[in-house]
């Protein structure tokens, strides 16, 4: 998520606010979104603050007028209206699994336990459910079935997910419309 924020700022996006974990946990300083937002002078708010700012702009601590896009990078909660509808270009989520093959959490473990031959990361528009919105792009790659673990698959996926985020943000910044395709049914 820090890499995504840094990319947005480096490529000229104006970031209105960042929602990040309330506690640092065991994250290294380089991985802490709160510290990255502070360094960049971007307000760090809770998701409750963000929804309140949308519903009552006059009393808000952050200005959410003229928002082009809402990005969710490994956000741990369901995004709901009116946040889904805030960005003129849409609300996009970056999911660390291939959609629609694996929605929700725990996908790395499933891929290893079920001996999947490939994996992937996805960019998709957010709708009212978890990981069911129209897909923009899925970056698929082979799994080394002899050596891959859930942890190594997680690390590989994170690098690719950041690349997918950068591509998506750059496409939007260049004024290009993102392709979208309905997912259909699959599994959580």
C-alpha positions as CSV (number, residue, x, y, z in Angstrom):
1,X,0.0,0.0,0.0
2,X,2.9,2.4,0.7
3,X,4.3,1.7,-2.8
4,X,0.9,2.5,-4.3
5,X,0.6,5.8,-2.3
6,X,4.2,6.8,-3.3
7,X,3.4,6.0,-7.0
8,X,0.2,8.2,-6.9
9,X,2.1,11.1,-5.4
10,X,5.1,10.7,-7.8
11,X,2.9,10.7,-10.8
12,X,0.9,13.8,-10.0
13,X,-2.2,12.5,-8.3
14,X,-3.6,14.7,-5.6
15,X,-4.4,12.3,-2.7
16,X,-7.3,13.7,-0.5
17,X,-6.9,11.1,2.3
18,X,-5.5,7.8,3.2
19,X,-7.3,5.1,5.3
20,X,-4.9,2.8,7.0
21,X,-4.7,0.4,9.8
22,X,-5.3,2.0,13.2
23,X,-2.3,0.2,14.7
24,X,1.2,-0.3,13.3
25,X,1.3,-4.0,14.4
26,X,4.5,-5.6,13.4
27,X,4.9,-3.7,10.2
28,X,8.3,-2.3,9.5
29,X,8.5,1.5,9.2
30,X,8.9,1.2,5.4
31,X,5.5,-0.7,5.2
32,X,3.6,1.7,7.5
33,X,0.9,3.6,5.5
34,X,0.4,6.0,8.4
35,X,4.1,7.1,8.3
36,X,4.0,7.3,4.5
37,X,0.9,9.5,4.6
38,X,2.5,11.7,7.3
39,X,5.7,12.2,5.3
40,X,3.6,13.2,2.3
41,X,1.3,15.5,4.3
42,X,-1.7,13.5,3.3
43,X,-4.4,13.2,6.0
44,X,-4.7,9.8,7.6
45,X,-8.4,9.1,8.5
46,X,-10.5,6.2,9.7
47,X,-13.0,4.7,7.3
48,X,-15.7,6.1,9.7
49,X,-14.3,9.6,9.2
50,X,-14.3,9.1,5.5
51,X,-18.0,8.1,5.4
52,X,-18.8,11.0,7.7
53,X,-17.0,13.4,5.4
54,X,-19.1,12.2,2.4
55,X,-22.3,12.4,4.3
56,X,-21.6,15.8,5.9
57,X,-19.0,17.7,3.9
58,X,-19.5,20.9,6.0
59,X,-18.3,19.2,9.2
60,X,-15.6,17.1,7.5
61,X,-11.9,17.1,8.4
62,X,-11.0,16.2,4.8
63,X,-12.2,17.7,1.5
64,X,-13.7,15.1,-0.7
65,X,-15.0,17.3,-3.5
66,X,-13.9,16.5,-7.1
67,X,-12.6,13.0,-6.4
68,X,-11.6,11.2,-9.5
69,X,-11.0,7.7,-8.2
70,X,-11.1,5.7,-5.0
71,X,-8.4,3.0,-4.6
72,X,-8.5,0.1,-2.3
73,X,-5.2,-1.7,-1.9
74,X,-5.6,-4.7,0.4
75,X,-8.3,-2.9,2.5
76,X,-9.6,-5.2,5.2
77,X,-13.2,-4.0,5.3
78,X,-16.2,-4.0,3.0
79,X,-16.5,-0.8,1.0
80,X,-20.1,0.4,0.8
81,X,-22.0,3.3,-0.7
82,X,-21.6,6.2,-0.7
83,X,-17.8,5.6,-0.9
84,X,-18.3,3.2,-3.8
85,X,-19.9,6.0,-5.8
86,X,-17.5,8.9,-4.7
87,X,-15.0,8.7,-7.5
88,X,-16.0,10.0,-10.9
89,X,-13.9,7.2,-12.6
90,X,-14.9,4.6,-10.1
91,X,-13.9,2.7,-7.0
92,X,-11.2,0.1,-7.7
93,X,-9.9,-2.7,-5.5
94,X,-6.6,-4.5,-5.9
95,X,-7.1,-8.1,-4.9
96,X,-4.2,-10.5,-4.2
97,X,-5.8,-13.5,-6.1
98,X,-7.1,-14.3,-9.5
99,X,-10.8,-13.3,-10.0
100,X,-13.2,-14.8,-10.1
101,X,-11.3,-18.0,-9.2
102,X,-10.7,-17.0,-5.6
103,X,-12.6,-14.2,-3.8
104,X,-12.2,-13.2,-0.2
105,X,-9.3,-14.2,2.1
106,X,-7.0,-17.1,2.4
107,X,-6.5,-17.8,-1.2
108,X,-2.7,-18.4,-1.0
109,X,-3.3,-21.3,1.3
110,X,-6.0,-22.8,-1.0
111,X,-3.8,-22.5,-4.0
112,X,-1.0,-24.4,-2.3
113,X,-3.2,-27.0,-0.6
114,X,-5.1,-27.7,-3.9
115,X,-2.0,-27.7,-6.0
116,X,-3.0,-25.0,-8.4
117,X,-0.8,-24.7,-11.4
118,X,-1.1,-20.9,-11.6
119,X,-2.1,-17.9,-9.5
120,X,-2.8,-14.2,-10.2
121,X,-3.7,-10.8,-8.9
122,X,-6.7,-8.7,-9.9
123,X,-7.9,-5.2,-10.4
124,X,-11.7,-4.8,-10.2
125,X,-14.4,-2.3,-9.7
126,X,-16.0,-2.4,-6.3
127,X,-19.7,-3.2,-6.0
128,X,-21.8,-4.0,-2.9
129,X,-20.2,-7.5,-2.3
130,X,-16.7,-8.7,-1.6
131,X,-14.6,-9.1,-4.7
132,X,-17.5,-9.5,-7.2
133,X,-17.3,-6.2,-9.2
134,X,-16.4,-6.1,-12.9
135,X,-12.8,-7.1,-13.5
136,X,-10.4,-4.7,-15.1
137,X,-7.4,-7.0,-15.4
138,X,-6.0,-10.2,-14.0
139,X,-2.2,-10.8,-14.0
140,X,-1.7,-14.6,-14.0
141,X,1.5,-16.4,-13.4
142,X,2.7,-20.0,-12.9
143,X,3.2,-21.5,-9.4
144,X,6.3,-23.5,-8.9
145,X,4.5,-26.5,-7.5
146,X,7.7,-28.1,-6.1
147,X,8.9,-25.1,-4.1
148,X,6.1,-22.6,-3.6
149,X,4.6,-22.0,-0.2
150,X,1.7,-19.8,0.8
151,X,4.2,-17.3,2.1
152,X,6.3,-17.2,-1.0
153,X,3.2,-16.9,-3.1
154,X,2.1,-14.0,-1.0
155,X,5.4,-12.2,-1.5
156,X,5.3,-12.8,-5.3
157,X,1.7,-11.6,-5.5
158,X,2.4,-8.4,-3.6
159,X,5.0,-7.3,-6.1
160,X,2.7,-8.1,-9.0
161,X,-0.2,-6.4,-7.3
162,X,1.8,-3.2,-6.9
163,X,2.7,-3.3,-10.6
164,X,-1.0,-3.8,-11.4
165,X,-1.9,-0.9,-9.2
166,X,0.7,1.3,-11.0
167,X,-0.6,0.3,-14.4
168,X,-4.2,1.0,-13.5
169,X,-3.5,4.4,-11.9
170,X,-1.4,5.4,-14.9
171,X,-4.1,4.3,-17.4
172,X,-6.7,6.5,-15.5
173,X,-4.3,9.4,-15.3
174,X,-3.7,9.2,-19.0
175,X,-7.5,9.5,-19.6
176,X,-7.9,5.9,-20.9
177,X,-11.0,4.1,-20.0
178,X,-10.5,0.8,-18.2
179,X,-11.9,-2.4,-19.8
180,X,-14.4,-4.1,-17.6
181,X,-15.9,-7.6,-17.7
182,X,-18.5,-9.2,-15.5
183,X,-17.0,-11.9,-13.3
184,X,-19.8,-14.5,-13.1
185,X,-19.9,-17.1,-10.4
186,X,-17.0,-18.7,-8.7
187,X,-15.8,-19.2,-5.1
188,X,-14.8,-17.6,-1.8
